Amino acid sequence: MKPWPADRGIAVGGSVRFGLQTDFTENCLPKALARFKQAYPEIQVEVSADRQTVLLERLDKGQLDLALFFGAGRRGDAQRLTALPMA
């Protein structure tokens, strides 16, 4: 696993507004938020879980700083993080 900037002694602070689809909230979110908070205790994270269309609308209005959702290929400003296996 790659080290986070805080692991290298880089201090950061502020806040981030993060949106994600509800599909990610049960399995991924608690562990990721705990790790992030440990690495960056000075950053306030505001999390919103909703449908993709709502997240994209809020992102476009500047109400979110970033969003995690399925199907990032539909937007030119999106970055693909991974491919998830379907079952």
Beta strands, then each sheet from edge to edge (+ up, - down):
strand 1: 14-21
strand 2: 43-50
strand 3: 66-68
sheet 1: 2+ 1+ 3+
end
